[in-house]
């Protein structure tokens, strides 16, 4: 049986397909499998007692960890897989943590 109004049906289907093509894929999440450091997870480390590299990797998804003290010179190359943790030697607390 032929459709009574085929053009509006085709237009509606075409519009739905076009809108479906415009949706964005979810951003990849940082996990230990990807090795990409999660900046939000890194910020949550501030104020905590010093942690091990393995624990830092597990909590942030980072592939590598650099532990430093305040004022310690470090190379400024960017790596989205690296977590840098700054720990106050006097208190043993994390004062800063960032990806890159």
ABEGO torsion letter per residue (X at the ends): XBBABAAAAAAAAAAAAAAAAABBBBBBBBBAAAGBBBAAAAAAABGBBBBBAAAAAAAAGBABBBBBBBGBBBBABBBAABBBBBBBAAAGBBABBBBX
